Structures are given as structure tokens and as C-alpha cells.
Amino acid sequence: MVFNIKYITLAALFAVALSQTPPQCVLQCSQAALGSATNKTCTSFADPCVCTDTGFKTADGACLQANCTAADQAAAAQLASTFCGM
């Protein structure tokens, strides 16, 4: 579950690429987690740097666990996995 949660935000980016709308909680957590990004060039959850930024993934994962349903987390994790090639 931790692996899935850490990549939820990346799922939002892939969802946009597929013209799908990610769950609202995913978008909110992604936006909030940008402030915790170690790499300060990560200014959008659509930046590829979020695939590897530990600060971003940690903050995003915590937010997602606290605020998103398991179904939303699973869908986002699958999309993130595809986007980041994991």
C-alpha cells in the first residue's frame, strides 16, 4: 500500500495525459505536497521531477492516506506507475 500511495500524485499527471479527471482528493493532495518537494523546481504535479522527489512523495502519500478512499488511491497508483515507468 505504501508503494501505491507514494505515486498517487503522479497518477494525476498521467490521468491528465489520458484526458481523464483524477479524483479531487488526489488533486488536492498533489497540490499541497508541492510545498514539501525537496527539488524546488517541482512547481507542478505535472513536472516529471515528482517521480523521484522524496519530500513530495512522502507528503503526498500521507495526505492521500488521510483523505482519499482506497479506490481513489488504487486508481491513482496505477496511473502513476504508468507515467513514471514503474
Helices and strands as residue ranges (DSSP letters): H 2-6, H 8-17, H 24-33, G 34-36, G 48-51, H 54-67, H 70-84
